[in-house]
Amino acid sequence: MAKQKTLYICQNCGAQHLKWQGKCSSCNEWNSLVEELVDARIKSSGPAISIGIGNVPQPIHEIESASERRLATPDGEINRVLGGGIVDGSVSLLGGEPGIGKSTLLLQLALQLHPAKILYVSGEESAHQIKMRAQRIPFTNDNLFVVSETRLERIVEFNKTMEPDVIVIDSIQTVHTDALESAPGSVSQVRETAAKLIRLAKEQNVPIFLVGHITKEGSLAGPKVLEHMVDTVLTFEGDRHNNYRVVRTNKNRFGSTMEIGIYEMLADGLREVSNPSEIFLSESDEHFSGVAIAATMEGNRPLLVETQALVTPQAYGTPQRSATGFDLRRLSMLLAVLEKRCGFKMGVKDVFINMAGGLRVEDPAVDLSLICAVISSLHDLPIPPLTVFAAEVGLSGEIRAVNRIENRIAEAEKLGFTTIYVASGQAQSLSKKYTNIRVVGAGKLEEVFRTVFGAG
């Protein structure tokens, strides 16, 4: 078989070169040449794209609607982030920092998918290493086949002979094709091997999971087009000093992109966390100043998160602002609202914010909780126990409504909280009356401070 022709194409101007060189001779851009395959059979006079035989445009109302077939897994968290299960022919990309547990998550999933036939291809570990990890996980699957291989052509052969139900590739950066001379992990290798694996998934209707490396900036390594090519992009997050891990959906063509799955890392694998609110709340019975509870939403799942604030006198010329798990710019905006609208001198205070449990929260419904935690720390006044906040704060100091408030109230009531502060409009329009939790509506920050702290 004749070797396919390759060219080096500038990613800045598109100029073609027969060999690699440091600088493009056309646009003078450095390190912009990437090796790409060129099919000699394609002529300039022929059609540029052919996606099928006999395809003709047709009115949208004449196209038959069909629901995708899903393979439901015993892992409820994976089902949640994938939108209900593994879709046939889908390609999912799982990224995460080194050592966070990506391989453990997919190996555990493969062991749980009994009796489905799974092909687990590892380019980073030997079969013996994978066996050692599998022995720690309390699941078995006699139809799990493990191979240590990095050549794409061999992986395609394994698929032909075995006809697996699911394929796991760990990782896409280690796979290479003989058609390209560049090293595994390069832009051209990752793009070409991923494109062929996606074509394999669509033609054979077999779901494929790809593990992707993370750069030091926190983004998926390789070309950005890789994220556009796959159907689902998942990220595995967490602090290695914390036992809890979060699977977050960044892209999903078959479901919501707002879902998260939560696990606890144990010696025998990953345990699903069925009630995540408990891990984000303090177990201490003491009530400290600077601590408030927020009712937030992650996808369709309500969570109660502990917001911690520490306000101290200014130590240096410029006041310090630090936020862990929260947007620092939004924190600065909320502190400006406190100073301008409520008269608190925050410009001479150092403010530190932390979301307990290592969770990163972007929901604006934590605004009121964060502000109350700041005032609690500023005056060293603990917030009354079993109190929750769920409201956004506007620039004029008004309390604004948030979405799905009844889900948040129900979660707080289920966990035994007795009072929740919401926007006044939402408190009046609730569809049901709650007996075990008191819903307090407020229109301005002053009303909340007066009720919570007993002062205007």
C-alpha positions as CSV (number, residue, x, y, z in Angstrom):
1,M,0.0,0.0,0.0
2,A,1.4,3.3,-1.1
3,K,2.0,5.9,1.7
4,Q,-0.4,8.7,1.7
5,K,0.9,12.1,0.8
6,T,1.4,14.7,3.5
7,L,1.8,18.5,3.4
8,Y,2.7,21.1,6.0
9,I,0.0,23.7,6.1
10,C,0.3,27.1,7.8
11,Q,-2.5,27.5,10.3
12,N,-2.2,31.3,10.0
13,C,-2.4,31.9,6.2
14,G,-3.0,28.4,4.7
15,A,0.2,28.3,2.7
16,Q,1.4,24.8,1.8
17,H,4.9,23.5,2.3
18,L,6.5,20.2,1.3
19,K,8.6,20.0,4.5
20,W,8.4,21.4,8.0
21,Q,10.2,24.6,8.8
22,G,10.2,26.9,11.7
23,K,8.8,30.0,10.0
24,C,6.1,30.2,7.3
25,S,7.7,31.7,4.2
26,S,4.4,33.2,3.1
27,C,3.3,35.1,6.2
28,N,6.5,34.9,8.4
29,E,4.6,33.4,11.3
30,W,6.7,31.2,13.6
31,N,5.7,27.6,14.5
32,S,2.5,27.6,12.5
33,L,3.1,24.7,10.2
34,V,1.1,21.5,10.9
35,E,1.3,18.2,9.1
36,E,-1.9,17.2,7.3
37,L,-2.9,14.3,5.0
38,V,-3.6,15.0,1.4
39,D,-5.7,12.6,-0.6
40,A,-4.3,12.5,-4.2
41,R,-7.6,11.1,-5.5
42,I,-9.5,14.4,-4.8
43,K,-9.4,16.6,-7.9
44,S,-10.1,20.3,-7.9
45,S,-12.9,19.9,-10.5
46,G,-14.8,17.3,-8.4
47,P,-17.2,17.9,-5.6
48,A,-15.6,19.2,-2.4
49,I,-17.8,17.3,0.0
50,S,-19.8,14.1,-0.2
51,I,-21.7,13.1,2.9
52,G,-23.9,10.4,1.5
53,I,-25.4,8.8,-1.6
54,G,-28.9,9.8,-2.7
55,N,-29.2,12.6,-0.2
56,V,-31.6,15.3,-1.4
57,P,-33.0,18.4,0.4
58,Q,-36.4,17.7,1.9
59,P,-38.9,19.7,3.9
60,I,-38.3,19.5,7.6
61,H,-41.8,18.3,8.4
62,E,-41.3,15.2,6.1
63,I,-38.2,14.1,8.0
64,E,-38.9,11.2,10.3
65,S,-38.2,11.9,13.9
66,A,-36.3,9.1,15.7
67,S,-35.1,9.0,19.3
68,E,-31.6,7.9,19.9
69,R,-31.0,4.5,21.5
70,R,-29.3,4.7,24.8
71,L,-27.4,2.2,26.9
72,A,-28.4,2.9,30.6
73,T,-25.5,2.3,33.0
74,P,-25.7,1.2,36.6
75,D,-23.8,4.5,37.4
76,G,-26.5,7.1,38.1
77,E,-24.1,10.0,38.0
78,I,-22.8,9.1,34.5
79,N,-26.4,8.7,33.3
80,R,-27.2,12.2,34.6
81,V,-24.3,14.0,32.9
82,L,-24.8,12.1,29.6
83,G,-28.5,12.9,29.5
84,G,-29.9,9.5,30.3
85,G,-27.3,7.0,29.2
86,I,-24.7,6.2,26.6
87,V,-26.0,7.0,23.1
88,D,-25.1,4.5,20.3
89,G,-22.5,5.9,17.9
90,S,-21.6,8.8,20.2
91,V,-18.1,10.0,21.0
92,S,-17.4,11.4,24.4
93,L,-14.3,13.2,25.5
94,L,-13.3,13.1,29.2
95,G,-10.7,15.6,30.3
96,G,-9.1,16.3,33.7
97,E,-5.8,17.0,35.5
98,P,-3.2,14.2,35.9
99,G,-4.0,11.9,38.7
100,I,-7.6,13.1,39.2
101,G,-9.1,9.7,38.4
102,K,-10.1,9.7,34.7
103,S,-8.9,6.2,34.1
104,T,-10.4,4.9,37.3
105,L,-13.8,6.4,36.4
106,L,-13.9,4.8,32.9
107,L,-12.5,1.5,34.1
108,Q,-15.1,1.4,36.8
109,L,-17.8,2.2,34.2
110,A,-16.5,-0.6,32.0
111,L,-16.6,-3.1,34.8
112,Q,-20.2,-2.1,35.6
113,L,-21.5,-2.5,32.1
114,H,-21.9,-6.3,32.4
115,P,-22.7,-8.2,30.2
116,A,-21.8,-5.6,27.5
117,K,-18.6,-6.3,25.6
118,I,-16.1,-3.5,26.3
119,L,-12.8,-2.9,24.5
120,Y,-10.4,-0.9,26.8
121,V,-7.4,0.4,24.9
122,S,-4.7,2.0,27.0
123,G,-1.7,3.8,25.5
124,E,-0.3,4.9,28.9
125,E,-0.5,1.7,31.1
126,S,0.3,-2.0,30.6
127,A,-2.5,-4.6,30.9
128,H,-1.0,-5.7,34.3
129,Q,-1.3,-2.2,35.7
130,I,-5.0,-2.0,34.6
131,K,-5.6,-5.4,36.1
132,M,-4.1,-4.2,39.5
133,R,-6.5,-1.2,39.5
134,A,-9.5,-3.4,38.5
135,Q,-8.8,-5.7,41.4
136,R,-9.5,-2.8,43.8
137,I,-12.9,-2.0,42.2
138,P,-15.8,-4.1,43.5
139,F,-17.3,-4.8,40.1
140,T,-16.6,-7.6,37.5
141,N,-17.2,-7.9,33.8
142,D,-16.0,-11.1,32.1
143,N,-16.6,-9.3,28.7
144,L,-14.1,-6.5,29.4
145,F,-11.1,-6.9,27.1
146,V,-7.9,-4.9,27.8
147,V,-5.1,-4.1,25.4
148,S,-2.1,-1.8,25.5
149,E,-1.9,-0.3,22.1
150,T,-1.2,3.1,20.5
151,R,-1.4,2.4,16.7
152,L,-4.8,3.4,15.3
153,E,-4.7,0.8,12.6
154,R,-4.4,-2.0,15.2
155,I,-7.3,-0.5,17.2
156,V,-9.5,-0.6,14.0
157,E,-8.5,-4.3,13.5
158,F,-9.5,-5.1,17.1
159,N,-12.9,-3.5,16.5
160,K,-13.4,-5.6,13.4
161,T,-12.6,-8.9,15.0
162,M,-14.3,-8.3,18.4
163,E,-17.3,-6.1,17.5
164,P,-17.4,-4.5,21.0
165,D,-20.4,-2.6,22.4
166,V,-18.3,0.2,23.9
167,I,-14.7,1.3,23.2
168,V,-12.5,3.3,25.7
169,I,-9.4,5.0,24.4
170,D,-7.0,6.1,27.2
171,S,-5.8,8.5,25.9
172,I,-6.3,10.2,22.5
173,Q,-2.9,11.9,22.9
174,T,-1.0,8.6,22.8
175,V,-2.7,7.2,19.7
176,H,-1.0,7.7,16.4
177,T,-1.5,6.7,12.7
178,D,1.2,5.4,10.4
179,A,-0.1,7.8,7.7
180,L,1.6,10.7,9.5
181,E,5.2,11.1,10.4
182,S,4.6,13.5,13.3
183,A,4.9,12.4,16.9
184,P,1.9,11.1,18.9
185,G,0.2,14.0,20.7
186,S,0.9,16.5,18.0
187,V,-1.9,18.6,16.5
188,S,-2.0,16.7,13.3
189,Q,-1.9,13.3,15.0
190,V,-4.7,14.1,17.5
191,R,-6.9,15.6,14.8
192,E,-6.4,12.7,12.3
193,T,-6.8,9.9,14.8
194,A,-9.8,11.5,16.4
195,A,-11.5,12.0,13.0
196,K,-11.0,8.3,12.1
197,L,-12.3,7.1,15.5
198,I,-15.4,9.4,15.1
199,R,-15.9,8.0,11.7
200,L,-15.6,4.5,13.1
201,A,-18.2,5.3,15.8
202,K,-20.7,6.6,13.3
203,E,-20.3,3.8,10.8
204,Q,-20.3,0.9,13.2
205,N,-22.8,2.6,15.7
206,V,-20.4,1.9,18.6
207,P,-20.0,4.5,21.4
208,I,-16.4,5.6,22.1
209,F,-15.0,7.3,25.2
210,L,-11.8,9.3,24.7
211,V,-9.6,10.4,27.5
212,G,-7.9,13.8,26.9
213,H,-5.0,15.5,28.6
214,I,-5.2,18.9,30.2
215,T,-2.7,21.7,29.6
216,K,-1.3,23.8,32.4
217,E,-3.9,26.5,31.6
218,G,-6.6,24.0,32.3
219,S,-7.9,23.5,28.8
220,L,-8.0,20.2,26.8
221,A,-4.7,19.6,25.1
222,G,-4.6,19.3,21.3
223,P,-6.4,21.3,18.6
224,K,-9.6,23.2,19.7
225,V,-11.4,21.5,16.8
226,L,-11.3,18.2,18.8
227,E,-14.0,19.6,21.1
228,H,-16.1,20.5,18.1
229,M,-15.8,17.1,16.5
230,V,-17.0,15.0,19.5
231,D,-20.6,14.7,20.7
232,T,-19.9,15.2,24.4
233,V,-17.2,17.0,26.3
234,L,-16.9,16.1,30.0
235,T,-14.4,17.4,32.6
236,F,-13.4,15.6,35.7
237,E,-12.7,18.2,38.4
238,G,-11.6,18.2,42.0
239,D,-8.8,18.9,44.5
240,R,-6.4,16.1,45.0
241,H,-6.3,17.0,48.7
242,N,-10.1,16.5,48.8
243,N,-11.9,13.1,48.3
244,Y,-14.7,14.5,46.2
245,R,-14.8,14.7,42.4
246,V,-17.2,16.4,40.1
247,V,-18.0,15.4,36.5
248,R,-19.2,18.4,34.6
249,T,-20.8,18.5,31.1
250,N,-19.3,21.2,28.9
251,K,-21.0,20.1,25.7
252,N,-23.7,17.5,25.0
253,R,-25.5,17.0,21.7
254,F,-27.9,14.5,23.4
255,G,-28.7,16.3,26.6
256,S,-28.3,19.2,28.9
257,T,-24.9,21.0,29.4
258,M,-25.8,22.1,32.9
259,E,-25.6,18.7,34.7
260,I,-22.9,17.5,37.2
261,G,-22.1,14.2,38.7
262,I,-20.5,13.9,42.1
263,Y,-18.2,11.1,43.4
264,E,-16.2,10.4,46.5
265,M,-12.7,8.9,45.8
266,L,-12.2,5.8,48.0
267,A,-9.5,3.1,48.1
268,D,-11.8,0.8,46.2
269,G,-12.8,3.2,43.5
270,L,-15.4,6.0,43.1
271,R,-18.6,6.1,45.1
272,E,-21.6,8.0,43.9
273,V,-22.8,10.8,46.1
274,S,-26.6,10.6,46.2
275,N,-27.1,13.6,48.4
276,P,-24.4,16.1,47.5
277,S,-25.8,18.9,49.7
278,E,-24.4,17.1,52.8
279,I,-20.8,17.3,51.6
280,F,-21.0,21.0,51.0
281,L,-22.3,21.8,54.4
282,S,-20.4,22.0,57.7
283,E,-21.0,19.1,60.2
284,S,-20.1,21.3,63.1
285,D,-22.9,22.2,65.6
286,E,-21.2,25.5,66.5
287,H,-22.4,28.7,64.7
288,F,-19.5,30.9,63.6
289,S,-19.7,34.3,62.1
290,G,-19.0,34.7,58.4
291,V,-20.9,31.5,57.4
292,A,-24.1,31.5,55.3
293,I,-25.9,28.8,53.4
294,A,-26.9,29.3,49.8
295,A,-29.4,27.3,47.7
296,T,-28.0,26.9,44.3
297,M,-28.8,24.8,41.2
298,E,-26.4,22.7,39.1
299,G,-28.5,21.6,36.1
300,N,-31.6,20.0,37.4
301,R,-30.1,19.3,40.8
302,P,-30.6,21.7,43.7
303,L,-27.6,22.0,46.1
304,L,-27.1,23.7,49.4
305,V,-23.6,25.3,49.6
306,E,-21.8,26.8,52.6
307,T,-20.5,30.3,51.8
308,Q,-17.6,31.4,54.0
309,A,-16.4,35.0,54.4
310,L,-13.6,36.6,56.3
311,V,-13.4,40.4,56.7
312,T,-10.3,41.9,58.4
313,P,-8.8,45.4,58.7
314,Q,-6.8,46.4,55.7
315,A,-3.2,45.2,56.2
316,Y,-1.5,46.9,53.2
317,G,-2.1,50.0,51.1
318,T,-4.5,48.2,48.7
319,P,-7.3,46.1,50.2
320,Q,-7.1,42.4,49.3
321,R,-9.8,40.6,47.5
322,S,-9.7,36.8,47.3
323,A,-12.4,34.3,46.1
324,T,-12.1,30.5,46.0
325,G,-14.9,28.9,44.0
326,F,-16.5,32.3,43.1
327,D,-16.0,34.9,40.5
328,L,-13.7,37.6,41.8
329,R,-15.1,40.3,39.6
330,R,-18.6,39.6,40.9
331,L,-17.3,39.7,44.5
332,S,-15.9,43.2,43.8
333,M,-19.3,44.3,42.4
334,L,-21.2,43.0,45.5
335,L,-18.7,44.8,47.8
336,A,-19.3,48.0,45.9
337,V,-23.0,47.6,46.3
338,L,-22.5,47.3,50.1
339,E,-20.5,50.4,50.2
340,K,-22.6,52.6,47.9
341,R,-26.1,51.5,48.8
342,C,-25.7,50.3,52.4
343,G,-23.0,52.5,53.8
344,F,-20.5,49.8,54.9
345,K,-16.9,50.9,54.5
346,M,-15.6,47.9,52.5
347,G,-12.8,49.9,50.8
348,V,-10.7,49.7,54.0
349,K,-11.2,46.0,54.6
350,D,-9.6,42.8,53.3
351,V,-12.2,40.3,52.1
352,F,-11.7,36.6,51.6
353,I,-14.4,34.3,50.2
354,N,-14.5,30.5,50.0
355,M,-17.1,28.0,48.8
356,A,-16.9,25.0,51.1
357,G,-16.3,21.6,49.6
358,G,-14.2,22.7,46.6
359,L,-17.2,23.5,44.4
360,R,-17.1,26.4,41.9
361,V,-20.4,28.2,41.9
362,E,-21.5,30.6,39.1
363,D,-25.2,30.8,40.0
364,P,-26.2,34.4,40.9
365,A,-28.5,33.0,43.5
366,V,-25.6,32.9,46.0
367,D,-25.3,36.7,45.9
368,L,-27.5,37.2,49.0
369,S,-25.8,34.4,50.9
370,L,-22.4,35.9,50.2
371,I,-23.3,39.4,51.2
372,C,-24.8,38.1,54.5
373,A,-21.7,36.1,55.2
374,V,-19.6,39.3,54.6
375,I,-21.7,41.4,57.0
376,S,-21.7,38.5,59.5
377,S,-17.9,38.4,59.5
378,L,-17.6,42.3,59.5
379,H,-19.6,42.6,62.7
380,D,-18.8,39.2,64.2
381,L,-22.5,38.3,64.3
382,P,-23.4,34.6,63.5
383,I,-26.4,34.1,61.2
384,P,-29.3,32.3,62.9
385,P,-29.0,28.5,62.5
386,L,-31.0,26.6,59.9
387,T,-31.2,29.7,57.6
388,V,-30.8,29.6,53.8
389,F,-30.6,32.3,51.2
390,A,-31.6,32.1,47.5
391,A,-31.7,35.4,45.7
392,E,-29.7,37.6,43.3
393,V,-28.6,41.1,44.3
394,G,-28.8,44.0,41.9
395,L,-26.6,47.1,41.6
396,S,-29.1,49.2,43.4
397,G,-29.2,46.9,46.3
398,E,-32.6,45.2,45.4
399,I,-33.3,41.5,45.9
400,R,-34.0,39.9,42.5
401,A,-35.7,36.6,41.7
402,V,-33.9,33.4,40.6
403,N,-35.1,30.5,38.6
404,R,-36.6,27.2,40.0
405,I,-37.1,28.6,43.4
406,E,-39.5,25.9,44.5
407,N,-36.8,23.2,43.9
408,R,-34.4,25.2,46.1
409,I,-37.0,25.5,48.8
410,A,-37.9,21.8,48.7
411,E,-34.2,20.9,49.0
412,A,-33.7,23.2,52.0
413,E,-36.9,21.8,53.7
414,K,-35.7,18.2,53.1
415,L,-32.4,18.9,54.9
416,G,-34.2,20.3,57.9
417,F,-33.7,24.1,57.4
418,T,-36.5,26.3,58.9
419,T,-36.1,29.7,57.1
420,I,-35.2,30.7,53.6
421,Y,-34.9,34.2,52.3
422,V,-36.0,34.9,48.7
423,A,-37.1,37.8,46.6
424,S,-40.4,39.3,47.7
425,G,-42.1,38.8,44.4
426,Q,-41.3,35.1,44.4
427,A,-42.4,34.6,48.0
428,Q,-45.9,35.9,47.0
429,S,-46.2,33.8,43.9
430,L,-45.3,30.4,45.2
431,S,-47.7,27.7,44.0
432,K,-47.8,25.8,47.3
433,K,-47.6,26.6,51.0
434,Y,-44.8,25.1,53.1
435,T,-45.4,23.9,56.6
436,N,-41.8,22.9,57.7
437,I,-39.9,25.9,56.4
438,R,-40.7,29.7,56.6
439,V,-40.3,31.6,53.3
440,V,-39.3,35.2,53.9
441,G,-39.6,37.7,51.0
442,A,-37.4,40.8,50.8
443,G,-37.1,43.6,48.4
444,K,-34.0,45.4,49.6
445,L,-30.8,44.4,51.4
446,E,-31.8,46.5,54.4
447,E,-34.8,44.4,55.0
448,V,-32.7,41.2,55.1
449,F,-30.1,42.8,57.4
450,R,-32.9,44.0,59.8
451,T,-34.4,40.5,60.0
452,V,-31.2,38.4,60.1
453,F,-29.0,40.6,62.3
454,G,-31.7,42.7,64.1
455,A,-30.3,46.0,62.8
456,G,-31.0,48.3,59.9
